[in-house]
């Protein structure tokens, strides 16, 4: 399984985007999961981002925020040009993205969803996001992430 690609890594290879994959082993139900992933990978936790599928005014939207904070739903709604935001139902998120919860990547989704990336990502040379399955992160330049997802950037995370 470790050698198998994902739609996210296939997209990166197809577009010839510089990236590195990083496998890790952290129990999916561990408290402070994102911080543990960062520790196992030996990187600052503010460089590790989680992908959350949300609904903004009823439309599925992806929010990518650092694992060190929580998603500010009001900020997301404003950034996406809507009034209300909420986390999407698990089934809807998995169906739209083609990934399972805990392994949802902003890249290579079955249905390309509007994406908003926390602006803090731009302050790092590279960031870590899910590579499309549990236990695998991909490291890439934030500018490449923005270009591949056509993401808007905005302050989305609370401390």
Backbone torsions as a table, in degrees:
resi	resn	phi	psi	omega
1	UNK	NA	-35.2	-176.3
2	UNK	-60.8	-28.2	-177.9
3	UNK	-88.5	-10.9	-178.1
4	UNK	-73.1	138.9	176.4
5	UNK	-82.7	174.8	177.4
6	UNK	-130.1	167.4	174.4
7	UNK	-55.8	-33.4	178.7
8	UNK	-66.0	-48.0	-178.6
9	UNK	-71.1	-30.9	176.3
10	UNK	-64.8	-41.1	177.9
11	UNK	-62.6	-44.4	179.0
12	UNK	-61.3	-42.6	179.3
13	UNK	-66.6	-43.9	-178.8
14	UNK	-61.3	-39.9	-179.0
15	UNK	-86.0	-0.3	179.8
16	UNK	57.1	44.6	179.4
17	UNK	-90.6	129.8	177.1
18	UNK	-64.4	125.3	179.9
19	UNK	-159.1	165.2	174.8
20	UNK	-136.8	137.6	175.0
21	UNK	-95.2	148.8	-177.3
22	UNK	-136.1	102.9	174.8
23	UNK	-73.3	153.0	177.6
24	UNK	-151.8	162.2	179.4
25	UNK	-129.5	99.8	177.2
26	UNK	-133.9	130.3	178.4
27	UNK	-57.6	133.7	-175.8
28	UNK	-59.9	-27.5	-177.3
29	UNK	-97.5	11.1	-178.8
30	UNK	-67.3	137.2	173.5
31	UNK	-65.3	149.8	-178.6
32	UNK	55.8	43.8	-175.4
33	UNK	-51.4	-50.2	-177.3
34	UNK	-61.4	-41.6	178.4
35	UNK	-65.4	-37.1	177.7
36	UNK	-66.1	-41.0	177.5
37	UNK	-59.7	-46.5	179.2
38	UNK	-59.2	-43.5	-179.4
39	UNK	-63.8	-43.8	179.6
40	UNK	-63.6	-37.9	-180.0
41	UNK	-80.2	-13.6	179.3
42	UNK	73.2	34.2	179.2
43	UNK	-124.5	159.5	177.3
44	UNK	-62.9	133.2	-176.8
45	UNK	-60.1	-26.3	179.7
46	UNK	-70.9	-7.4	176.0
47	UNK	-94.8	-6.7	180.0
48	UNK	-100.6	126.5	-174.9
49	UNK	-117.1	144.2	176.4
50	UNK	-106.0	149.3	-179.4
51	UNK	-106.2	121.3	-179.3
52	UNK	-119.4	128.0	175.6
53	UNK	-91.3	127.3	-175.6
54	UNK	-126.5	175.3	170.2
55	UNK	-121.6	125.0	174.4
56	UNK	-113.5	114.7	-176.0
57	UNK	49.7	39.8	176.2
58	UNK	87.6	-8.4	-179.6
59	UNK	-101.0	132.0	178.6
60	UNK	-63.6	134.6	-177.8
61	UNK	-143.2	142.1	179.4
62	UNK	-97.7	133.5	173.3
63	UNK	-116.4	131.9	179.7
64	UNK	-119.3	113.3	-174.3
65	UNK	-131.3	155.6	178.4
66	UNK	-65.3	147.8	179.7
67	UNK	-68.2	-12.0	-179.4
68	UNK	-79.7	-7.7	-177.9
69	UNK	-135.5	179.4	176.2
70	UNK	-109.4	155.6	177.9
71	UNK	-74.7	127.1	173.7
72	UNK	-88.0	104.2	-174.7
73	UNK	-63.9	-34.3	177.8
74	UNK	-66.5	-41.0	178.6
75	UNK	-65.6	-39.2	177.4
76	UNK	-62.7	-47.5	-179.9
77	UNK	-57.0	-45.7	179.8
78	UNK	-63.3	-44.1	-178.9
79	UNK	-64.8	-32.1	-179.0
80	UNK	-89.1	1.3	178.2
81	UNK	78.3	26.2	-179.4
82	UNK	-119.6	-174.6	-179.4
83	UNK	-107.8	-37.1	-176.2
84	UNK	-130.8	141.2	175.8
85	UNK	-133.6	147.3	176.9
86	UNK	-151.0	158.3	174.8
87	UNK	-66.7	141.7	-179.8
88	UNK	-77.5	156.9	173.5
89	UNK	-64.5	145.3	-177.6
90	UNK	-55.4	-47.1	-177.6
91	UNK	-61.4	-43.1	179.7
92	UNK	-64.3	-41.6	179.7
93	UNK	-63.4	-45.5	-178.7
94	UNK	-67.7	-40.0	-179.1
95	UNK	-65.2	-44.1	-176.8
96	UNK	-70.9	-37.7	-174.5
97	UNK	-90.7	-27.9	-174.7
98	UNK	83.1	6.2	179.0
99	UNK	-113.5	162.0	175.4
100	UNK	-96.5	152.3	179.6
101	UNK	-54.4	137.4	-176.2
102	UNK	93.9	-12.3	179.2
103	UNK	-135.2	17.9	-178.9
104	UNK	-74.9	126.1	177.9
105	UNK	-107.5	149.2	173.3
106	UNK	-74.1	-9.3	-177.9
107	UNK	-105.2	145.3	172.2
108	UNK	68.3	29.8	-179.2
109	UNK	-73.9	150.3	179.0
110	UNK	-56.3	-47.2	177.0
111	UNK	-118.9	118.0	-178.1
112	UNK	-67.6	117.6	-176.8
113	UNK	-102.4	150.2	173.8
114	UNK	-56.6	140.1	-173.8
115	UNK	-128.5	138.3	174.5
116	UNK	-125.0	124.5	-178.5
117	UNK	-106.2	133.0	176.6
118	UNK	-59.3	133.2	-174.8
119	UNK	-60.7	-21.6	-179.8
120	UNK	-61.4	-23.8	179.9
121	UNK	-59.6	-33.5	-176.4
122	UNK	-67.7	-14.6	179.8
123	UNK	-86.6	3.2	-178.3
124	UNK	-117.6	146.0	177.2
125	UNK	-65.2	-37.3	174.6
126	UNK	-142.0	156.2	175.3
127	UNK	-128.6	163.2	-179.8
128	UNK	-114.7	129.4	177.4
129	UNK	-133.7	166.8	176.7
130	UNK	-61.8	137.1	177.6
131	UNK	-89.1	3.5	175.5
132	UNK	110.8	7.3	170.8
133	UNK	-158.6	155.7	178.0
134	UNK	-60.3	138.5	178.0
135	UNK	87.0	10.7	179.5
136	UNK	-144.4	121.7	175.4
137	UNK	-110.9	155.3	174.0
138	UNK	-122.5	137.3	179.2
139	UNK	-105.4	128.7	179.2
140	UNK	-153.7	166.6	177.6
141	UNK	-70.1	138.9	179.3
142	UNK	-59.7	-33.3	178.3
143	UNK	-63.0	-36.2	177.1
144	UNK	-68.0	-38.8	177.3
145	UNK	-61.9	-44.2	178.6
146	UNK	-61.5	-45.9	-177.7
147	UNK	-65.1	-42.1	-176.8
148	UNK	-70.9	-29.4	-177.9
149	UNK	-103.2	-5.8	-173.9
150	UNK	54.9	40.8	-173.6
151	UNK	-75.2	148.1	165.2
152	UNK	-88.0	153.1	174.4
153	UNK	-116.4	141.7	180.0
154	UNK	-163.9	158.3	174.6
155	UNK	-71.1	114.2	-175.8
156	UNK	-117.5	-21.6	-171.5
157	UNK	-97.8	142.8	170.4
158	UNK	-97.3	153.2	-178.4
159	UNK	-75.0	NA	NA
